[in-house]
Amino acid sequence: MSDYIVSARKYRPDSFETLIGQDNIAKTLKNSIQRGQLAHAYLFCGPRGVGKTSAARIFAKTINCANPGAGLEPCGECESCRSFQEGRSYCIHELDAASNNGVDDIKALMDQVQIPPQVGRYSVYIIDEVHMLTQSAFNAFLKTLEEPPAHAIFILATTEKHKIIPTILSRCQTYDFNRISVPDIVRNLSDIASKENINIDTESLHVIAQKADGAMRDALTIFDQTVAFCGNDIHYADVIRNLNVLDYEYSFKLVDAFLAGDYATALLAFDEILGKGFNALHFVTALSSHFRDLLVSRTGGLDALLDLPDTLKARYRDQASRCSVKFLYDALGVTTACEAGYRNSANQRLHIEYALMKLAFLNGAVDSRVSSATSGQADTVKPMAQVVKAELAQAKIETKPEPKPEPKRVPRKPSSLSLSSLMDEKEDAAVPVETEAENVGELPGDDVIIARWQDLAAAQNAQPRLANALSSAKLNIREEAGVKVVEFAVTNEAQKKWIEERILRSLESQFSKLLSCGRIRLEPTVVPEEAREERKYMPAEKAEDLMSRNEEVRNLVTDLGLDIK
């Protein structure tokens, strides 16, 4: 057991050829070595486990190798290569900035930089997790980083490039490392498994690669964990049980249930998944990924977008052929909306179950268990559409269509002060519309209409402005085609418009009841400008008007010498 080395260390890249998934960076570094155009500072940044520190070590070992190979690979036999492999190299130095992040540590590094290398041409300083340096340490490092000795080369590695100050970034050549693709991880794990005499199927390798999320170090760690659980003979079922990964069989089963409109099977499958301890949100995410893969499989020329083994691709193509593009598009909309609203839902299980039922209804083939009329027959399955259609047909025969109710007029709040807005105050609530049919009766005489008009005005006591306008309105009564038309004058167009839109029908209904005649029509009109009486608003104007109409008042004001202004 003392000789055991984890795969992440045992199979760590030691040459540009074994650096996986970073071909463009490897090519750029080799070309710079070949042309002798070495920079004094490099910055390697990217996600964890993609080979940043390994690339820095390979680069440092290559530029100090006495006999590099044809592909500019370290020979591994010279003194510089052997000392580095044995951990006694005095020309390649590694510093962990996470634990050496102060000004004193940088000062010690600056003193060490002045010492030339004993073996090789360059002293290479690899500073890992450089973003952990303090602001003061960064500032102390600036001058040395910009103008180091000719033999010194700095390689800075970090996973959080945004935390490095711009003055440091401007002094370095920056290389952005990419996430390693699933096929590359699968290929590397397959080679390692063959070297370790481990039998593992392709589907299991894909599960490990997808779980690693683009990090080769994570993939190797998961691989070691799987070997420890399963031994040298690894099967897909053991891998998903060990890694707690949701089996893709559930996704295929659920989509088949959705296509058949069988929401009961979908709900039972979801309950089984929860019973096994899986996270509900991860389940919805996996279902969204499955719909996405089905949509890609159904569209020709998009096979390159599928990170799946060939055997699984065939299953996806088979199920995708039974799904319409619209169904898959709508299904993706349902699942993504479910993901977005999951955390804010008070009942998260019901939130997902509702989404599953919506998915079952998308295809328009919902099944419903309908009991047989006789006790001796078994339950039969009928399409829900047929059941609903039959019920609607029966309801159409037994019932008559009801008349649509008149839409209620909702008062609109004015956006500015105007004559119209003054009539929309809270006290001017809309008069309820009478729905009962008015009595037809005989046409009343004009004198009866005039007498009853004041009763109509008095009935509007809940709306003082309306009651005042009706009581003071001048009436013009005429008969047209057996209908009494009552014109009543209002002061302005705004008032006329308000009455026509809000209460005219209600006023006609009330007035018809007062006259016991249904052949009454009201028409509001506007008093002509020349017929309007000039209103007095100021106290002086009112006083003068009163004096002009009453001689006694005028004499009283004169005798007492009163000031009316």
Phi, psi and omega in degrees: 000332181292338181271357183286135177234132181296153186298326181298332177267321184294322183250032176290137182301136178236009177206162179298331181292326181269002177282112191269133171077007181232048186297320182294322179291318179299318180295319180295317180294319179295321178294322179294324177292316182297322182271354181072028181252068182270131175279163180271350180210134178233150175233116177257117181229153180158180181296170180290150171069024180252001173107024182292306181293323178297318178295323178296319179294317180297317180297316180296319180291326183289317183288345178257357181289135181282331183225071179294151182285185182296325179267023182057040175261143179302141183286329180078005183241337180289170183297322181295316180293318182292319180295324178292317180294330181271359177076025180236023182285137179255007178244353177236116186240137178243134181232131178266107182288345179293326181252351178233069189246012183262175179294322181296323178295320179292322177297319177297322178295320180295324176292322181290330181297330183290343182277124179288159181289145177279324179232135181090178185263334188232147168260115185254129181245112179261114181252107182272149182052050186294340180293349180279352178296146178284167180300319179293322179293320177301314182295323179290336184273345189300309186297316179294322181292328182280321183228069179281169173299159185298334183270357186259135175228131179253134174236113181259135180237138181203153173259353183229080183298327185293345180272355181271135184292148184301329181294332175284317181300322183290346181261003185235151165277123187261131176237121180264117180274139182266160170294146181277133184290159180299315179301321179294319178295316180299317181296318180291318179295324178296320177295318180294320179298320179293325178290329181265006180058048179246129178268120180214138182277163184295322181297322178294321178296322178293323178297316179296317181296319179291325178293329182288338177057048173084003181251118181292324179298318177296322180296319179292324178294316178295324178298315178298320179296319179294319178296322179295329181276318188259341187086202184276355178241102189252132178239158185301317182298321179291325181294312182291330177289321181288320183269359181056050179256138180289128182294135179293346177299327178297319181295317178297318181295319181293318180295321176299321178293321178296318180296327180273356183072021184265084182287338179296317178298321179297317180294321178293322178295319178296321178295322178295321179295317177295324179296336178272002174091011181282149177289132184295321180292323177296326177297314180295321178298317178296323178293321176297317178297324180294316177297322178296315179295325176295319180295320178293320181294328182283337183265123182294144178086003182249019181297334181293343180275359181258118175266068185225154173292159184299322180297323180284328178300322180296320178294321178296318179296322180294314180288325180295329180294339179265003181245137175280157179297321179297319179299315181293321179295313179295322179296319177297323177297321180292313183291321179292323175294324177295318177298317183295322183264004186296311186291333181269000182277137178286324177242092189290325179294315178297325178301316180286320179298322177297320177296320179296320178293322176298320178296323179291335181271351185295323187278353177073023180231049183287131179264148177223130178285114182249124181292146178283150181291328180261145183288338183278349182264152179278162177297143178244158181251121179237146176298138180299326182298322180292321180296314181295320181297318180295320179294320179294320179297318179294319180294327180294326180285319188278336185240155176254148180294134179276145178294143181288133179292150178294135179294138179282141178275123181260121180301137180259134180288132182290145177274344179209168181281124180205176177298325179294321183290332180295334180270000180256024180290168185297326182289340181269060179293149182296138180285131181297139181278129179285133181256350181283149180286133180284153175291142181288297174061182177269154179292128179282162176282166183296323180294324177294319180297318181295320181294317181287341181298321178293328175294321177297319179295319181293332181290347181263033184296340177289343180234090186303319182296318179293316179299319180294319180295320180289318183294329182264001183285141175274134185258144173229112188252133177214164181244130179225118175052045177077016180234134176276119179257122181249108174271130176232134187271136174243173192279329186208171182293323181298318179294320178297316180296320181296317180294318181296321185277330190256312195228003185299315181296323179292320178296319178299318180296317180294317182293324177297322178292321179296326181266356183054042181211130182270359183258059180235131176232133180257138178227111176283140176231168181253134178296129178302151183302318184288340182269353182284141176279138179288123183272145179257125183249320184277150180302321180295320180294319179295321180294316179297320179296318179295320179293325180290333182263348184225112183291326181295319178295320180296319179294322180295318180295323181289316182296319183274351180065039182284146177261117183268000181273000000 
